[in-house]
Amino acid sequence: MASTHMFGSRTVNKSILQRLLGLNWIVILAMTAIAGMGTAMLYSVAGGEIDPWASRHAIRFGIALIVMLVIAVTDIRYWMALAYPAWVLGVLLLLWVEFAGVVGGLGAKRWIDIGFMQLQPSELMRIPVALALARYFHARTFQQGRRLVALLPPLALIGIPTALIFNQPDFGTGLTIIGGGVVILFLAGLPAWLFVGGAISALAAIPVAWTLMKQFQKDRILTFFNPESDPLGSGYQITQSKIALGSGGVTGKGFLEGTQSHLNFLPEMKTDFIFTVLVEEFGLVGALAVLLLYGGVLMYGLLMGIGCRNQFGRLLASGLAMTLFFYVLINIGMVMGLMPVVGMPLPLISYGGSAMLTWAIAYGLILSVATHRHVTLAPRGSGLA
């Protein structure tokens, strides 16, 4: 059935099938290839068994793919209208975690038990923050409100959920939200002096942040600077990760032949350190192949944002693409010893439903922006009027 919607002076009249066929299926196939690599790595981590992780990962990706396609073919004005309600819902879920969340390893309280899975709202919060910021700056330009008071709402949209996430504690996820938010603020036209001032303020706040950190977080940062100081304790994870990365060589040891993983030297193999398993078994060639796939997918999202005619879509796609980029960057930098260990999964490859769902929703919105990139949205109003 065809649907007709007005976007300013433009009319979009396409059936659902036409919208599906109009999506960039090369990008979708690239994501499928990444998820397929994740399934293979989880199969390897389980010692050549499809259960319990590989089968669930494949099923989750199938469901996530459907969610992504549904979001992609939905009228972008609905997502603009849902921006602020989604942000409020996300904050409420974070408060739920605060008061009744599930406590995991090292005392971190990040999850909600919803029966069939444990949901991690901090992962999903990346989406509402980007939506709300894009909606806010779509309705106004910075030139229309150069008073600093105009910056209070977007700073609150970033700061409130980030503070709740830091308190869980989950610094990695909080940093990706800040990174994506800063990208949107920059693209919205805020002057450079605000970013310089923010960076100086952040550096000045480091001593205060250090006093608020949990002991295991301090240990991770100290280990980052000197992993050999405690090779059997706080430095064990990154030391074993580096050994596995180096032993993979150019072409790897072969599928199912990784000794560090199969002899259980690597910690958190199915989640945070799964990229290490991949490099040990497929070497530099496998690592570059995965990085190229990620790079192509993320570059597409950024280009669709930059080329979008409406401000909401431009900011949303660009912000989400950069948020996902930080997601990948932090995980890979972490396992290579280039960043402190922060407990960040590798999207589409690591085992975890919340991370998979976050990527699906984010890229569904990016594909929706791509579909509607030539239309004009009204600068004000609910977006549905």
C-alpha positions as CSV (number, residue, x, y, z in Angstrom):
1,M,0.0,0.0,0.0
2,A,1.4,3.4,-0.9
3,S,1.7,6.2,1.6
4,T,1.7,9.9,0.9
5,H,3.3,12.4,3.3
6,M,4.1,16.1,3.0
7,F,7.6,17.3,3.9
8,G,7.3,21.1,3.5
9,S,6.8,21.5,-0.2
10,R,7.9,18.0,-1.2
11,T,5.7,14.9,-1.3
12,V,7.0,11.4,-0.8
13,N,4.7,8.7,-2.3
14,K,6.3,5.3,-2.0
15,S,5.1,1.9,-1.0
16,I,6.9,0.0,1.8
17,L,8.3,-2.4,-0.8
18,Q,9.7,0.5,-2.8
19,R,11.3,2.0,0.3
20,L,12.8,-1.4,1.2
21,L,14.2,-1.8,-2.3
22,G,15.6,1.7,-2.1
23,L,17.7,1.0,0.9
24,N,21.5,0.6,0.5
25,W,21.7,-3.2,0.6
26,I,25.4,-3.2,0.2
27,V,25.7,-1.5,3.6
28,I,23.2,-4.0,5.1
29,L,25.1,-6.9,3.6
30,A,28.3,-5.5,5.1
31,M,26.7,-5.4,8.5
32,T,25.5,-9.0,8.0
33,A,29.0,-10.0,7.2
34,I,30.3,-8.4,10.5
35,A,27.6,-10.2,12.5
36,G,28.4,-13.4,10.7
37,M,32.0,-13.0,11.8
38,G,30.8,-12.5,15.3
39,T,28.8,-15.7,15.1
40,A,31.9,-17.6,13.9
41,M,34.0,-16.1,16.7
42,L,31.4,-17.1,19.3
43,Y,31.4,-20.6,17.8
44,S,35.1,-20.7,18.2
45,V,35.1,-19.4,21.8
46,A,32.6,-22.1,22.7
47,G,35.1,-24.7,21.5
48,G,33.3,-25.5,18.2
49,E,29.8,-25.6,19.7
50,I,27.0,-23.6,18.3
51,D,25.4,-23.3,21.7
52,P,25.0,-21.3,23.9
53,W,26.4,-18.2,22.3
54,A,26.7,-18.5,18.5
55,S,23.1,-19.6,17.9
56,R,21.7,-16.9,20.1
57,H,23.9,-14.3,18.5
58,A,22.6,-15.3,15.0
59,I,19.0,-15.2,16.2
60,R,19.4,-11.9,17.8
61,F,20.9,-10.4,14.6
62,G,18.0,-11.7,12.6
63,I,15.6,-10.0,15.0
64,A,17.7,-6.8,15.0
65,L,17.8,-6.8,11.2
66,I,14.0,-6.8,11.1
67,V,13.9,-4.0,13.7
68,M,16.4,-2.0,11.6
69,L,14.4,-2.4,8.4
70,V,11.2,-1.4,10.1
71,I,12.8,1.8,11.4
72,A,14.4,2.5,8.1
73,V,11.2,2.5,6.1
74,T,9.2,4.5,8.7
75,D,8.4,8.2,8.0
76,I,11.3,10.2,9.5
77,R,8.8,12.7,11.0
78,Y,7.6,10.0,13.5
79,W,11.1,9.7,14.8
80,M,11.4,13.5,15.1
81,A,8.1,13.6,17.1
82,L,9.3,10.8,19.4
83,A,12.7,12.4,20.1
84,Y,11.9,14.0,23.5
85,P,9.6,11.2,24.7
86,A,12.3,8.7,23.9
87,W,14.8,10.7,25.9
88,V,12.5,10.8,28.9
89,L,11.9,7.1,28.7
90,G,15.7,6.5,28.5
91,V,16.3,8.6,31.7
92,L,13.5,6.7,33.5
93,L,15.1,3.4,32.6
94,L,18.4,4.7,33.9
95,L,16.7,5.7,37.2
96,W,15.2,2.2,37.3
97,V,18.7,0.8,37.1
98,E,19.8,3.2,39.9
99,F,17.1,2.0,42.3
100,A,16.4,-1.6,41.2
101,G,19.0,-2.7,38.7
102,V,20.9,-5.9,38.5
103,V,24.5,-5.9,39.9
104,G,27.1,-7.5,37.7
105,G,30.8,-8.0,37.9
106,L,33.0,-5.7,40.0
107,G,29.8,-4.3,41.6
108,A,28.6,-2.4,38.5
109,K,24.8,-2.0,38.4
110,R,23.9,-1.5,34.8
111,W,21.1,-4.0,33.9
112,I,17.4,-4.4,34.2
113,D,16.0,-8.0,34.4
114,I,13.1,-8.2,32.0
115,G,12.7,-12.0,32.1
116,F,14.0,-13.2,28.7
117,M,17.0,-10.9,28.8
118,Q,18.9,-8.4,30.9
119,L,18.5,-5.0,29.3
120,Q,21.3,-2.4,29.6
121,P,19.6,1.0,29.3
122,S,23.0,2.8,29.2
123,E,23.7,1.2,25.8
124,L,20.3,2.2,24.4
125,M,20.6,5.8,25.8
126,R,23.0,6.7,22.9
127,I,19.9,6.8,20.6
128,P,17.6,9.1,22.6
129,V,20.4,11.6,23.2
130,A,21.1,11.9,19.5
131,L,17.4,12.1,18.6
132,A,16.7,14.8,21.2
133,L,19.8,17.0,20.3
134,A,18.9,16.7,16.6
135,R,15.3,17.7,17.3
136,Y,16.4,20.6,19.5
137,F,18.8,22.1,16.9
138,H,16.4,21.4,14.0
139,A,13.9,23.8,15.6
140,R,16.4,26.6,16.0
141,T,19.8,27.7,14.8
142,F,22.5,28.9,17.2
143,Q,22.3,32.3,15.5
144,Q,18.7,32.6,16.7
145,G,19.8,32.2,20.3
146,R,23.4,33.2,20.9
147,R,22.7,33.7,24.6
148,L,24.4,31.1,26.7
149,V,21.1,30.2,28.2
150,A,20.2,28.6,24.9
151,L,22.9,26.0,25.6
152,L,21.4,24.8,28.8
153,P,18.8,22.4,27.3
154,P,21.3,20.6,25.0
155,L,23.8,20.4,27.8
156,A,21.1,18.9,30.0
157,L,20.2,16.4,27.3
158,I,23.7,15.2,27.4
159,G,24.7,15.7,31.0
160,I,21.7,14.1,32.9
161,P,21.9,10.6,31.3
162,T,25.8,10.8,31.3
163,A,25.9,11.5,35.0
164,L,23.5,8.6,35.7
165,I,25.6,6.3,33.5
166,F,28.9,7.4,35.2
167,N,27.3,6.5,38.5
168,Q,26.7,2.9,37.5
169,P,29.7,3.1,36.9
170,D,30.1,2.8,33.1
171,F,32.7,5.4,31.9
172,G,33.0,3.8,28.4
173,T,29.4,4.2,27.4
174,G,29.2,7.7,29.0
175,L,32.2,8.8,26.9
176,T,30.6,7.6,23.7
177,I,27.4,9.6,24.5
178,I,29.5,12.7,25.2
179,G,31.5,12.2,22.0
180,G,28.4,11.8,19.8
181,G,26.8,14.8,21.6
182,V,29.8,17.0,21.0
183,V,29.7,16.1,17.3
184,I,26.1,17.2,17.0
185,L,26.8,20.5,18.9
186,F,29.7,21.2,16.5
187,L,27.6,20.5,13.4
188,A,24.8,22.7,14.9
189,G,27.2,25.6,14.5
190,L,28.4,26.3,18.1
191,P,31.5,28.5,18.1
192,A,34.9,26.9,18.6
193,W,35.6,28.7,21.9
194,L,32.9,26.7,23.6
195,F,34.6,23.5,22.7
196,V,38.0,24.8,23.8
197,G,36.6,26.0,27.1
198,G,34.8,22.6,27.5
199,A,38.1,20.7,26.9
200,I,40.0,22.9,29.4
201,S,37.2,22.4,32.0
202,A,37.3,18.6,31.5
203,L,41.0,18.5,32.0
204,A,40.7,20.6,35.2
205,A,38.0,18.2,36.5
206,I,40.3,15.2,36.2
207,P,41.5,15.3,39.9
208,V,37.9,15.5,41.1
209,A,36.9,12.6,38.8
210,W,39.8,10.5,40.1
211,T,38.5,10.8,43.7
212,L,35.0,9.7,42.5
213,M,36.2,6.6,40.7
214,K,35.9,3.1,42.1
215,Q,39.1,1.3,42.9
216,F,38.9,-1.1,40.0
217,Q,38.6,1.9,37.6
218,K,41.7,3.5,39.1
219,D,43.5,0.2,38.7
220,R,42.5,0.0,35.0
221,I,43.9,3.5,34.4
222,L,47.2,2.8,36.2
223,T,47.5,-0.5,34.4
224,F,47.1,1.3,31.1
225,F,50.2,3.3,31.8
226,N,52.1,0.3,33.2
227,P,50.5,-3.1,32.5
228,E,53.6,-4.9,33.6
229,S,53.3,-3.6,37.2
230,D,50.7,-6.3,38.0
231,P,50.8,-8.9,35.3
232,L,48.8,-11.5,37.2
233,G,46.3,-9.0,38.7
234,S,44.9,-5.8,37.2
235,G,47.3,-6.1,34.2
236,Y,46.4,-9.7,33.3
237,Q,43.6,-8.9,30.8
238,I,45.6,-6.5,28.6
239,T,48.8,-8.6,28.9
240,Q,47.0,-11.8,27.6
241,S,45.2,-9.7,25.0
242,K,48.5,-8.4,23.6
243,I,50.0,-11.9,23.5
244,A,47.1,-13.2,21.5
245,L,47.2,-10.2,19.1
246,G,50.9,-10.6,18.4
247,S,50.7,-14.4,18.1
248,G,48.2,-14.1,15.2
249,G,50.7,-12.7,12.9
250,V,49.7,-11.8,9.3
251,T,47.3,-14.6,8.5
252,G,46.5,-16.0,12.0
253,K,46.7,-19.5,13.5
254,G,43.5,-20.6,11.7
255,F,39.8,-20.9,12.6
256,L,39.4,-22.8,16.0
257,E,43.2,-22.9,16.4
258,G,43.6,-19.9,18.8
259,T,45.6,-21.1,21.8
260,Q,45.1,-18.1,24.0
261,S,41.3,-18.4,23.7
262,H,40.9,-22.2,23.7
263,L,43.2,-22.6,26.7
264,N,41.2,-19.9,28.6
265,F,44.0,-17.4,29.0
266,L,41.9,-14.6,27.6
267,P,39.2,-13.1,29.9
268,E,35.8,-11.9,28.7
269,M,36.3,-13.7,25.3
270,K,32.7,-13.6,24.2
271,T,32.2,-9.9,25.0
272,D,34.8,-7.2,25.5
273,F,37.9,-9.1,24.1
274,I,36.3,-11.0,21.2
275,F,38.3,-8.9,18.7
276,T,41.5,-10.4,20.2
277,V,40.1,-13.9,19.4
278,L,39.5,-12.8,15.8
279,V,43.0,-11.4,15.3
280,E,44.6,-14.5,16.9
281,E,42.8,-16.8,14.5
282,F,42.7,-14.7,11.3
283,G,45.7,-12.4,11.9
284,L,46.2,-8.9,10.5
285,V,44.3,-9.9,7.3
286,G,41.2,-10.7,9.3
287,A,41.5,-7.6,11.4
288,L,41.8,-5.3,8.4
289,A,38.9,-7.0,6.7
290,V,36.6,-6.3,9.7
291,L,37.9,-2.8,10.1
292,L,37.3,-2.1,6.4
293,L,33.7,-3.3,6.8
294,Y,33.2,-1.2,9.9
295,G,34.8,1.8,8.1
296,G,32.6,1.5,5.1
297,V,29.4,1.2,7.1
298,L,30.2,4.1,9.4
299,M,31.4,6.3,6.5
300,Y,28.1,5.7,4.7
301,G,26.2,6.9,7.7
302,L,28.4,10.0,8.0
303,L,28.0,10.9,4.3
304,M,24.3,10.4,4.5
305,G,24.2,12.9,7.4
306,I,26.4,15.4,5.7
307,G,24.3,15.2,2.5
308,C,20.9,15.4,4.1
309,R,18.9,18.5,3.2
310,N,16.9,18.7,6.5
311,Q,18.7,19.7,9.7
312,F,17.2,17.0,11.8
313,G,18.4,14.2,9.6
314,R,21.8,15.8,9.1
315,L,22.5,16.1,12.8
316,L,20.9,12.7,13.6
317,A,22.7,10.6,11.1
318,S,26.1,12.3,11.6
319,G,25.8,12.1,15.4
320,L,24.8,8.5,15.4
321,A,27.5,7.5,12.9
322,M,30.2,9.2,15.1
323,T,28.7,7.6,18.2
324,L,29.0,4.2,16.7
325,F,32.5,5.1,15.5
326,F,33.5,5.9,19.1
327,Y,31.9,2.6,20.1
328,V,34.1,0.6,17.8
329,L,37.2,2.8,18.5
330,I,37.1,2.4,22.2
331,N,36.7,-1.4,22.1
332,I,39.5,-2.0,19.6
333,G,41.7,0.6,21.3
334,M,41.1,-1.1,24.6
335,V,42.0,-4.6,23.6
336,M,45.2,-3.3,21.8
337,G,46.3,-1.5,25.0
338,L,45.9,1.9,23.4
339,M,43.1,2.9,25.8
340,P,42.3,1.8,29.4
341,V,40.0,-1.2,29.8
342,V,36.5,0.1,30.2
343,G,34.2,-2.9,29.6
344,M,32.9,-2.0,26.1
345,P,31.6,-4.7,23.7
346,L,32.3,-4.7,20.0
347,P,29.0,-4.1,18.2
348,L,27.6,-6.9,16.0
349,I,30.5,-9.2,17.0
350,S,30.5,-9.3,20.8
351,Y,27.8,-11.4,22.5
352,G,25.1,-9.2,24.0
353,G,21.5,-8.2,23.1
354,S,21.6,-4.6,24.3
355,A,24.6,-3.7,22.1
356,M,23.0,-5.5,19.1
357,L,19.7,-3.7,19.6
358,T,21.5,-0.3,19.9
359,W,23.3,-0.8,16.6
360,A,20.1,-1.9,14.9
361,I,18.1,1.1,16.1
362,A,20.9,3.5,15.3
363,Y,21.5,2.3,11.8
364,G,17.7,2.0,11.1
365,L,17.5,5.7,11.9
366,I,20.5,6.4,9.6
367,L,18.9,4.5,6.8
368,S,15.7,6.4,7.4
369,V,17.6,9.6,7.1
370,A,19.2,8.3,3.8
371,T,15.7,7.5,2.5
372,H,14.4,11.0,3.3
373,R,17.6,13.0,2.8
374,H,16.2,15.1,-0.1
375,V,13.0,16.2,1.7
376,T,12.4,19.4,3.6
377,L,11.1,19.2,7.2
378,A,9.3,22.1,8.8
379,P,11.7,24.0,11.1
380,R,9.2,24.1,14.0
381,G,6.3,22.1,15.4
382,S,5.9,18.5,16.4
383,G,7.0,17.2,13.0
384,L,3.7,15.5,12.4
385,A,1.5,18.5,11.9
